[in-house]
């Protein structure tokens, strides 16, 4: 079956898909992602008049993500911690064992791995303290 490509994609091209996370406490999430996943802030947090973070950008090993405090009034709730998320974030990493252990030590729940899963690579699946599910993947040598 051939992939379906819209005319809009053909005419403008596709450059990237960047996740935009909603969290219950963006300040705590920024610290957690920095400590556990090695994230660095690439665009400083924008504080809204009510004190919530309206936008911040992080990079993890060159991968970019955007994040904000939950804004339920805009239909942007945070995931319910412990309930799971319908979306999994896939992150390629250099050392899945090290990153999984750092995340576990920082409070992540590890659902699977780290384990070798040919041909995908060495993998782990974890849930962060903010309700987001991560699939960490270290390509096999």
C-alpha positions as CSV (number, residue, x, y, z in Angstrom):
1,X,0.0,0.0,0.0
2,X,1.5,3.3,-1.0
3,X,1.6,6.1,1.6
4,X,-1.1,8.8,1.2
5,X,0.4,12.3,0.7
6,X,-1.8,15.3,0.5
7,X,-1.3,18.0,-2.2
8,X,-0.6,20.5,0.7
9,X,2.3,18.4,1.8
10,X,3.6,18.1,-1.7
11,X,3.6,21.8,-2.3
12,X,5.1,23.0,1.0
13,X,7.0,20.0,2.2
14,X,7.1,18.7,5.8
15,X,9.9,19.8,8.1
16,X,9.1,18.5,11.5
17,X,6.4,17.4,14.0
18,X,7.0,18.9,17.5
19,X,5.1,17.7,20.5
20,X,3.4,20.4,22.6
21,X,2.8,19.1,26.2
22,X,0.3,20.3,28.7
23,X,1.3,19.7,32.3
24,X,-0.1,20.4,35.7
25,X,3.0,22.3,36.9
26,X,5.3,23.6,34.1
27,X,7.9,24.9,36.5
28,X,8.3,21.5,38.1
29,X,8.2,19.8,34.7
30,X,11.0,22.0,33.4
31,X,13.2,21.0,36.4
32,X,12.2,17.3,36.1
33,X,12.9,17.1,32.4
34,X,16.2,18.8,32.9
35,X,17.3,16.5,35.8
36,X,15.9,13.2,34.5
37,X,16.1,13.5,30.7
38,X,18.9,16.1,30.3
39,X,16.6,18.8,28.8
40,X,17.7,22.3,28.3
41,X,15.5,25.3,27.9
42,X,15.8,26.7,24.4
43,X,13.0,29.3,24.6
44,X,12.6,30.9,28.1
45,X,9.2,30.4,29.8
46,X,6.5,33.0,29.0
47,X,4.5,33.7,32.2
48,X,0.8,34.6,31.8
49,X,-0.9,37.3,33.8
50,X,-2.4,34.6,36.1
51,X,1.1,33.1,36.8
52,X,0.8,30.0,34.6
53,X,3.5,29.2,32.1
54,X,1.9,29.9,28.7
55,X,4.9,28.6,26.6
56,X,8.4,27.2,27.0
57,X,10.6,25.2,24.7
58,X,13.0,22.4,25.7
59,X,15.6,20.4,23.8
60,X,16.7,16.9,24.7
61,X,19.7,15.8,22.7
62,X,18.6,18.0,19.8
63,X,14.9,16.9,19.9
64,X,12.6,19.8,20.5
65,X,9.4,19.9,22.6
66,X,7.1,22.7,23.6
67,X,5.2,22.8,26.9
68,X,2.7,24.9,28.9
69,X,0.8,24.7,32.0
70,X,-2.7,23.2,31.5
71,X,-5.3,25.6,30.2
72,X,-8.6,23.6,30.6
73,X,-10.5,26.7,29.6
74,X,-8.8,26.4,26.2
75,X,-9.4,22.6,26.0
76,X,-5.8,22.0,26.8
77,X,-5.9,19.8,30.0
78,X,-2.9,18.0,31.4
79,X,-3.0,14.2,31.4
80,X,-4.4,12.7,34.6
81,X,-1.4,11.3,36.4
82,X,-1.7,7.6,36.9
83,X,-4.4,7.3,34.2
84,X,-2.0,7.1,31.3
85,X,-1.8,9.1,28.1
86,X,-3.2,8.2,24.7
87,X,0.0,9.6,23.1
88,X,3.5,8.1,23.5
89,X,6.6,10.3,23.0
90,X,9.4,8.5,21.1
91,X,12.9,9.7,22.0
92,X,16.1,8.3,20.4
93,X,18.9,8.4,23.0
94,X,22.5,7.5,23.2
95,X,22.3,5.5,26.4
96,X,18.8,4.1,27.2
97,X,20.0,2.4,30.5
98,X,21.5,5.6,31.9
99,X,18.5,7.7,31.0
100,X,16.0,5.2,32.3
101,X,17.8,5.0,35.6
102,X,17.9,8.8,35.9
103,X,14.2,9.0,35.1
104,X,13.4,6.2,37.6
105,X,15.5,7.9,40.3
106,X,13.6,11.2,39.7
107,X,10.2,9.5,40.1
108,X,9.3,8.1,36.7
109,X,7.4,4.8,36.6
110,X,9.2,2.3,34.3
111,X,6.7,0.1,32.5
112,X,9.2,-1.9,30.4
113,X,12.9,-2.3,30.0
114,X,15.5,-1.4,29.4
115,X,15.8,-4.3,27.1
116,X,17.0,-5.3,23.7
117,X,14.2,-5.4,21.1
118,X,15.6,-6.2,17.7
119,X,15.4,-4.7,15.2
120,X,14.2,-1.5,17.0
121,X,17.1,-1.3,19.4
122,X,17.5,-1.1,23.1
123,X,14.2,0.3,24.5
124,X,12.4,1.4,27.7
125,X,8.9,2.7,28.3
126,X,8.3,5.0,31.2
127,X,5.7,7.4,32.5
128,X,6.8,10.7,33.9
129,X,5.4,12.4,37.0
130,X,3.2,14.6,34.8
131,X,1.3,11.8,33.1
132,X,3.2,11.6,29.8
133,X,4.4,8.3,28.4
134,X,7.9,8.0,26.9
135,X,9.4,5.4,24.6
136,X,13.2,5.6,24.9
137,X,15.1,4.0,22.0
138,X,18.8,3.4,21.6
139,X,19.5,2.0,18.1
140,X,21.5,-1.2,18.2
141,X,25.1,-0.9,17.0
